[in-house]
Amino acid sequence: MGDVFYTARSTVRRVAGTHRTAVLEDGTTLQFGVHGPVKAHYGLEAEPDFPLPVDYIVASGCG
């Protein structure tokens, strides 16, 4: 195994309910929470619609 050459760093803070804000090391800001069927399944209709963290993971793998 080689030496570590990159470490991802971010800061995540809770805004309210399931809404979170993440700030990446380069200053990029991401909003995430719940939406669609996940929101309905857990009875979170009052929460605002934001992408799930897994949505970002899937998008990053496809980009």
C-alpha positions in Angstrom: 0.0 0.0 0.0 1.3 3.4 -0.9 1.5 6.6 1.1 -1.6 8.7 1.6 -1.5 11.5 -0.9 -5.0 13.1 -0.3 -7.3 13.5 2.6 -10.8 14.9 2.0 -11.8 17.5 4.6 -15.2 19.1 5.2 -17.3 20.7 7.9 -20.9 19.7 8.4 -23.4 21.6 10.5 -27.0 21.0 11.3 -29.3 23.8 10.1 -32.6 22.4 11.3 -34.4 19.0 11.3 -32.7 16.9 8.6 -31.2 19.9 6.7 -27.4 20.0 6.8 -24.8 22.3 5.3 -21.4 21.0 4.3 -18.4 23.2 3.4 -15.6 21.5 1.6 -12.0 22.5 2.0 -12.1 24.5 -1.3 -15.0 26.5 0.0 -17.7 24.7 -2.0 -21.0 24.6 0.0 -23.5 21.8 -0.2 -27.0 21.5 1.2 -28.4 18.1 2.0 -31.4 16.5 3.8 -34.2 14.4 2.5 -36.6 14.3 -0.5 -39.0 12.1 -2.5 -39.8 8.6 -1.4 -37.4 8.7 1.6 -39.1 11.8 2.9 -42.5 10.1 2.5 -41.4 6.8 4.0 -40.2 8.5 7.2 -43.2 10.9 7.5 -41.0 14.0 7.0 -43.4 15.9 4.7 -42.7 19.2 6.7 -39.0 19.0 6.0 -37.7 21.1 3.0 -36.5 19.1 -0.1 -32.8 18.7 -0.4 -30.6 16.0 -2.0 -29.7 13.1 0.2 -26.0 12.6 1.0 -26.2 9.4 -1.1 -27.3 11.5 -4.1 -24.0 13.3 -4.0 -22.1 10.0 -3.7 -23.9 8.6 -6.8 -23.4 11.8 -8.8 -19.7 11.9 -8.0 -19.2 8.4 -9.2 -20.9 9.1 -12.4 -19.3 12.4 -13.2 
